[in-house]
Amino acid sequence: MTGMACLALASAAFVGTHFLLSHPLRQTLVARLGPGPFQGLYSLVALVTFGAMIWVYARIGDQPPLWDAGEAGWIVATILMFIGSILFVGSFLGNPALPGARLERGKAAGGVFGITRHPMMWGFALWAITHIIVVATPKALLFDGAILFLALAGSVGQDRKKAKLMGERFHGWTAQTAFIPFGRGFANPGTVALIGGTVLFLLATWLHPFPAGIWRWVG
């Protein structure tokens, strides 16, 4: 089996187990194992399958890119990575799994939730898009494409599940916050998300194996 075939298999396992454990198998396993052990199993499966993706990705070795991002591509990728970092940090400020509770307390969508109701998922999605743009190797398209698909399809799945469970409360939430970032216009992410996201962006791009972010043009 070729390296790319192994990466495709590992990626399919990563995405497939996420969907199986998040939807069709969740209720049954939670009932049998309990919430705590189920979360442990979920995390273990995710760690093992994602670790397999990383290991196979590294074993494939260098590949020529399918295109040259150019300066314009790097600028777009840098902006997307910055936005994704802010969304990711901001997603920890409040529980993104409980939008109904926020509405019951009479609170409108604020912070990064005013930008998108799936800030963490879009953080991962924008990270994946960034790497697809600038790395552009076949293995990067497969690896990052799997993450992008999981983030966006997973968000759609969450919306459907919450709409079924919460009914009108969820529709009230979706009326305040968009699926696609900034789909309802500009919203202030908040000071903590902005500062924390900026620090994460600067640190992650500085530690990158090759110059990325603003460090591509600074220093």
SVG drawing of the C-alpha trace seen along z (x, -y; Angstrom):
<svg xmlns="http://www.w3.org/2000/svg" viewBox="-40 -45 56 47">
<polyline fill="none" stroke="black" stroke-width="0.4" points="0.0,0.0 1.4,-3.4 2.0,-6.2 -0.9,-8.2 -3.2,-5.3 -2.3,-4.8 -2.9,-8.5 -6.3,-8.3 -7.1,-5.3 -6.0,-7.0 -7.9,-10.2 -11.0,-8.2 -10.7,-6.5 -10.2,-9.9 -13.3,-11.4 -15.4,-8.3 -14.9,-7.5 -15.7,-11.2 -19.0,-11.0 -19.9,-7.5 -19.1,-8.5 -20.8,-11.9 -24.1,-10.7 -25.3,-7.1 -23.2,-5.4 -23.2,-8.1 -26.4,-7.4 -25.8,-3.7 -22.2,-4.0 -23.1,-6.7 -25.8,-4.5 -23.5,-1.5 -20.3,-3.2 -21.5,-6.4 -20.6,-9.9 -17.1,-10.0 -15.8,-6.7 -17.4,-7.6 -15.6,-10.9 -12.4,-9.0 -13.0,-6.6 -13.9,-9.4 -10.7,-11.3 -8.6,-8.1 -10.0,-7.2 -9.5,-10.7 -5.9,-10.8 -5.0,-7.5 -6.5,-8.1 -5.1,-11.7 -1.7,-10.4 -1.8,-7.9 -2.5,-10.7 0.5,-12.7 2.8,-9.6 1.9,-8.6 2.1,-12.2 5.7,-12.4 6.6,-9.1 5.5,-10.1 8.4,-12.6 8.8,-15.6 6.4,-16.2 6.5,-19.0 3.6,-21.5 0.8,-21.4 0.9,-25.3 2.9,-28.3 0.8,-30.3 2.8,-33.5 2.7,-36.6 -1.0,-37.0 -1.6,-33.5 0.6,-34.0 -1.2,-37.3 -4.6,-35.6 -3.4,-32.6 -1.9,-34.9 -5.2,-36.8 -7.2,-33.5 -4.8,-32.1 -5.1,-35.2 -8.9,-35.1 -8.9,-31.4 -6.7,-31.9 -9.1,-34.5 -12.1,-32.3 -10.3,-29.3 -9.3,-31.2 -12.7,-32.9 -14.5,-29.5 -13.4,-28.7 -15.1,-31.8 -18.5,-30.2 -19.8,-26.8 -20.3,-26.5 -22.3,-23.3 -25.0,-25.0 -26.3,-27.9 -29.8,-27.4 -28.6,-28.1 -27.2,-31.4 -30.6,-32.4 -32.4,-31.3 -30.3,-33.7 -31.4,-36.5 -28.0,-36.9 -27.5,-37.7 -24.7,-36.1 -21.6,-37.9 -17.8,-37.7 -16.8,-35.2 -20.3,-33.7 -21.5,-36.9 -19.1,-36.1 -20.1,-32.4 -21.9,-29.9 -19.1,-27.4 -15.9,-29.4 -13.8,-26.4 -14.8,-24.4 -14.1,-27.4 -10.8,-27.9 -9.8,-24.4 -11.3,-25.0 -9.4,-28.2 -6.2,-26.5 -6.8,-23.7 -7.5,-26.2 -4.4,-28.1 -2.2,-25.1 -3.9,-24.0 -3.2,-27.4 0.5,-27.6 1.7,-24.0 -0.2,-22.7 1.3,-19.2 -0.9,-16.2 -0.5,-14.9 -1.4,-18.3 -4.5,-18.4 -5.5,-15.0 -4.5,-15.7 -5.9,-19.2 -8.9,-18.4 -10.0,-15.7 -9.8,-18.3 -11.7,-20.9 -14.4,-18.4 -14.7,-17.2 -14.9,-20.8 -17.6,-21.9 -19.6,-18.7 -19.4,-18.3 -20.8,-21.9 -23.7,-21.0 -24.3,-17.9 -24.3,-19.8 -26.8,-22.3 -29.2,-19.5 -28.9,-17.8 -29.5,-21.0 -32.4,-22.0 -34.0,-18.6 -33.4,-18.7 -34.0,-22.4 -36.6,-23.4 -37.6,-27.1 -34.8,-28.0 -32.2,-26.9 -33.9,-28.9 -33.8,-31.9 -30.0,-31.3 -29.4,-31.0 -31.3,-34.2 -28.5,-36.0 -25.4,-34.3 -24.3,-33.0 -22.9,-29.7 -20.2,-31.3 -18.0,-33.8 -19.2,-37.4 -22.2,-36.1 -24.3,-38.6 -21.8,-41.4 -18.9,-42.4 -18.9,-41.6 -16.4,-42.4 -14.7,-39.2 -13.9,-40.7 -10.6,-41.8 -9.6,-38.4 -10.2,-36.6 -8.4,-39.3 -5.4,-39.4 -5.2,-35.6 -5.7,-34.9 -3.0,-37.3 -0.6,-35.7 -1.5,-32.2 -1.1,-33.4 2.3,-34.9 3.6,-32.0 2.3,-29.3 3.7,-31.0 7.0,-31.7 7.4,-28.0 6.5,-26.9 9.0,-24.7 9.4,-27.4 8.7,-31.1 5.0,-31.7 2.6,-34.5 4.2,-37.9 7.5,-36.3 7.7,-35.6 8.2,-39.3 9.7,-40.4 13.2,-39.6"/>
</svg>
